[in-house]
Amino acid sequence: MTQWDRRQADTLADAIGKHLAKHPSQVAANVKLALIRKAVDEASHTIQTSSGDLYRHRAEVCAICRGSKLYECDVPSGWSSNCALIHSNASEFGDLGSL
């Protein structure tokens, strides 16, 4: 996995974690997302994971998100570079002020 892919995996894991914390009542979707979060978090820490794994996990997130209607997607199928789950739950540098 390239350094860029590892960063994207880390971002996805972070966004899923924040979504889980904000929406504990979405149990069915959250159970599936928690498994994906663990996998992408582990993937972000190793170069042995392939970029294909990141793409597969993104597809899994899309299926859950669209199937459960968690966020409104701007594309009819596949991964969006403007993923609403990530944009709604991404860490911002502003979060550093609350430490």
N, C-alpha and C positions, 0 to 999 in steps of 0.2 A: 504494500500500500504506500502510495506516495505521501510525502509530508502534507500536501494539500488535502488528500483524502483523509488522512488521520485527523486533521483539523476539522474537517466537515463531519466526521464521525463523532468527534468530541462535542461539536456544536449540537448535533442531533441528539446525543445522549443527554446533554444539559437541558435542551428544550423539552424533551420527553419527561425528564425528572421534574421540571417546573410545572409542566402540565399536570402530572400526577398529583403534585402537592396542591395545585389550585382547584382540581376537580375530583376530589375523592369519591364522589357519588357515582361516577361513571365506571362502576366496578368491572363490567364485562370487558370494555375496551382497555381499561387500565391494567388488567391482568396481562393481556397480550402485549401492551406497550411496555410494561415493566420487563418482560423477557427480552424484547428488542433492545431496550435501554441497556440492559446488562451486556448483551452481545456487542453493541456498538461502542460501549464504554471500553470493554476489553480490547476491541479491535483498534481503538484509538491509541492504545499503549504499545502496539507491536507493529513491526514492519513485515511480519510474516503473513498478516492478513491481506487478502487480495482486494483490489478495488472492486471486483465483482461482488464481494461480500457487502460492501457499502451499498452498492446499487440494489442488491437483493433486499437488504434491510430497509432501504428507502421504499421499495415497492410494497413491503409488508406494512410499513407505516401508512402509506397511501391507501391500501386496502382497508385497514382498520379505520382510518380517518374518514374516508368516503363512506364506508359501510355504516359507521356509527354517526355520521354527519357531525363530527366534532368541530370542524372548521370549514369555511367555504373555500373551495379550491378554485384557482383562476384558470385551470386547464381541465379538459374533460377526462383525460386519462394520463397516467404516467406521473413522474416527479416534476414538480414545478420549482423553478429557481426562486420563486417568490412564495415558498411554502408558508402557509398561514400558521401552521403549528409552530414552526421555528420563529417566525416573526412575532407571534403573540407571546412567546415564552423565552426569547433569546435574552441572554445576559447583556447588559449594557455597561459601559464604563461608569455610568452614574451609580450603579450598584456598589461601587467601591467606596463611595462616600458614607454608606451605611455600616461599614465595618467597624 
